[in-house]
Amino acid sequence: MKKNWNCVKYTVFCLVVLASIALACRQKSSGHEGHTNEVKPVYTCPMHPEILRDSPGSCPICGMDLVKKEIDNADHFAGLDSGDILLKPTYEYVLSATATIRPERKSISDTLNVPGYLTYDARQLKAVSARYGGRIERLYVRYSFQPVHKGQRLLDIYSPDIATAQQDLIFLIENDPDNTTLLENARRRLSLLGLTNKQINEVEAKRKPLLSLPVFSSYAGLLVENPTSGPAVTMPGGGMNNDKPQQNPSPPQASTELSLKEGMYIQPGQRLFGLQSLSTVWAILEFYPSTVQSLKVGQAVELHIESYAEPFRGKINYIEPLYGSKSKNLRVRVYLPNPVGILKPGTLLTASVHTGSRSALWIPATAVIDLGQSKFVFLKTAEGFRSRKISSGYRSGNMLEVTAGLSPDDEIAENGQLLMDSESFVKAK
């Protein structure tokens, strides 16, 4: 009996131990489950992601079936290190690991390098006009850019009015030679119609009218036709620039035939063509509006012209009073002597203009966000970067003068574009 009682006690003890172990395991398992964050499913609309529901259904906007959204458990632990703060608009708050600089007050010795081209000197353009009307009997010049020397015969014209006036003079000489008043009036009329004294004397001596009257050149130069606007010149960097000063001559393409033909009729005072001298040429330089305030007449200019190793030197002779209607640049002229004709209009060049030194507060131009009417930089603060509006002045190369908005103690982003969310930035302003 005693032996059986001992067996019972042993069995009860084993059961208690097993129950204790089972209870401990269950509590341990329950503890793990207590620390597990159960992620509830979220349903959203494919077309309207702002719609979020905890159960399936339809989108209240478009009626589409909601789909289950994949959720990353890492989202539940997002904090300062997750980068959520970067989702704030740029104008409000920006954080980034980027290089910074401080505005520097110093003097910059500036040299502007600008593109340009050679063109004709409009002051050297002379017009050849018809002093009397009539029909072109013979043309002695045929093509554009044909060299013409002073006194050269250009064309012969038959004029009915002058032929009649010559006949009147011959009639008076033959029938009323003593009437000096009428003879003098007849000579004056021929002179007003365009005949020279030599031609009038020839008519009186031969008693025969000149039916074909020659026209001689009073100037020397290259023959050009219809010089109305500047020639089209391809500027460095590409693009066609047709916006030239209107006073610049624009002859047609070289060796093209003249529009005047033998047999054509011309009117008194009609411009036939022009004669362009190349004894001087213009170098036209184009400056951006931001650099105009540093220019003045008389500044030295060094010109690097295509196909010439040595530079040409001159000075600014004229600053045009208005901007181009297309390029929006300001043009400056440099007059260059060209006695032997080595400089050809249409040649491209690069000019260097030393504008002196300027003492100011300078920052890199890359640090500035230009929105047209306003400019901004990103100022570094204890919390991150904030946008700050500035006022700028002169630009020298890659450096920009700051006239207001910054001090030498401020620290700004060296490259503002890296921090800019353009869409939110523009909308904020």
Buried (B, 14 or more C-beta within 10 A) or exposed (E): EEEEEEEEEEEEEEEEEEEEEEEEEEEEEEEEEEEEEEEEEBBBBEEBEEBEBEEEEEBEEEEEEBEEEEEEEEEEEEEEEEEEBEEBBBBEBBEEEBEBBEBBEEEBEBEBEBBBBBBBBBEBBBEBEBBBBBBBBBBBBEEBBBEBEEEBEBBBBBBEBBBEBBBBBBEBBEEEEEEEEBBEBBBEBBEEBBBBEEBBEEBBEEEEBBBBBBBEBEBBBBBBBBBEBBBEBEBEEEEEBEBBBEBBBBBBEEEEEBEBEEEEEBEBEEEBBBBBBBEBBBBBBBBEEBBEEBBEEEBEBBBBBEEEEEBBEBEBBEBEEEBBEEBEBBBBBBBBEBEEEEBEBEBBBBBBBBBEEBEBBBBBBBBBBEEEEEBBBBBBEEEBBBBBEBEBBBBBEEBBBBEEBBEEEBBBBBBBEEBBBEEBBEEEE
